[in-house]
Amino acid sequence: MTTLPLPNVLTLENAAMSISVDAAYGARVTSLVDKRNGRQWLYQGGRSEAIGEEAVYVGDESIAWDECFPTVSRCDSFDTPWKRRLRDHGNVWGRPWAAEAGADFIATTFNDDLSRFSRRLTLTGNALVQDYVATNLGSETLPFLWCQHSLLATGPGDDIDLPGIDRVKATHLGAKGVAFSRDSLPWPHHGLDLPSVPRLDRIGGMETQFAAKLYADISGDFRASVGNANGRLEIGWDGAELPAIGIWLNYGAWPGNGRFMHQIAIEPATATADHLAGAMASGSAVELAPGASKSWRVTYRLV
């Protein structure tokens, strides 16, 4: 275990929304509240002390909104400039970031010997604009995979809208404690023999014991949304910058061992891959030349 630094919680608030960021713990966004109806959009929990290189991102680690960089799942990257086994869900979660805050923004940065990863959150009306920059500080071309790991608190009565998506790649499927595999599924009518989960775009209850990790390719201006008639969270980005979406559905099926969660995630991503090695194998990893940067933007909007 690791002795954690004291929380460094920064807040932004206006008439529509309030957010909180713990800069000392991976710049984790710990709260995102729609002030119109009081809804907390992020899955809640505490800090875990299991943040070392061998940490497994389950249970207490898997809450709220973290950034996955330069990988999502753990993978061996000894043949890259990273020259090590990359930690589960990446290098930057759970670790202290430098922070600066103003009246309408929170800017956070994580540096290591090879890279700088920055995120600036700006609150404007009913929108939270998120500007990201990844920079190669090393002397060799640096590959990376990024995914926004924002775990949402949802329940039966909520739905997921993914305009233009009619098929998804499946990297994990499980129901009632049994894992099974399919290369891809139609969206939202999955075609599986799962009477308790008739559609993938309708949020199931804990009793369904269903989990899925799905991906799809994105192009153009994309706007996903989650919620119900009382309010929705819209998640938007440009497919030219971020050509992929990850979809995590967990209705009482994970992580197991007597403890189960109910959470989903709609994940803007640089590739349809679970880890950096997979992205590199498919040619979809981002590769930064020495001194180069890549920037992108994601926008959350309350509608």
C-alpha positions, 0 to 999 in steps of 0.5 A: 500500500501507499501513503496517499497525499492529502486531497487537493479538491478544486471545485467549479460551479455555476447555475447549471452544474458543479464539479469537484476534482481531486488533483492529488489523486490523478486529477480524478473528477469526483463529482459532477452534479446537475443543479437543475435536478440534483442528479450526481452523474458520477459513480461514487466511492472513496480513494484506494491506497492500491496505486502502485505499479502492480495495482489492479483497477477494480473495486475501490479503484473503479469509481468516478472519472479518471484518465487512462494514459498511455494504456487502458489494460495492463500490457508489456511495453518493453519494446517501446520507449516506455520500456516497462510493463504499463500499469492497469488503466495507465500511469496517471490515475491515483497520482498527484498532478500539478493544478491551477484553478480560476473562476471558470476553469481547472487546469491539471498536468501530470509529468514523467520523464517521457511525457506531459499529459494536461487537461483543462476543464472549463465551465460555461453555461450548461457545458463542461469543455475538456481540452487535452494535450499529450506531449512527448518529452523524450528523444524517441517516437512515443506511442500511446492510447487514451481513453476517458474513464468516466464511470456514470451512476445510472439505473433502470429508466435511463437509456443510452443514445449512440446516433449512427452506431448499429454494430459494436466490437465486443471484448468482454461479455458475461451474464449470471457469472458466465463469460462468453465471446462474440467478435461483434454485436448489432446495436442496440438489439444484440441478438443474444439469448439474454431475456433479462437484457433485451436491449443494450441501450436500456440500462438494466438492474443489478439483478440482470448480472450482465457486463460488457465491454464494447467498442465502435468506430466514430467519424465526424461530429459525434454526440452520445447521451445518457439519461431519461426524460428528467435530464440527460448528459450529452458527451460530444467529440470530433471523430477526426480527433478521437475515432473511437468510442468505448462502452462499458456496461456493468449491472451487478456482474463485476468485479465479483468476489462478493462485491458487485457494482452498477455503473456504465461508461461512455468513453471517447478514445483514440482507438478501439483497443483495450491496451497499448499493445493491441492499438500498436498491433492494429496500427491505431496507436497515436505516435508522437515524434520527439517534442510533438503534441496531440490535442483534442476536446470532449464536451459534456452538456446537460440537456 
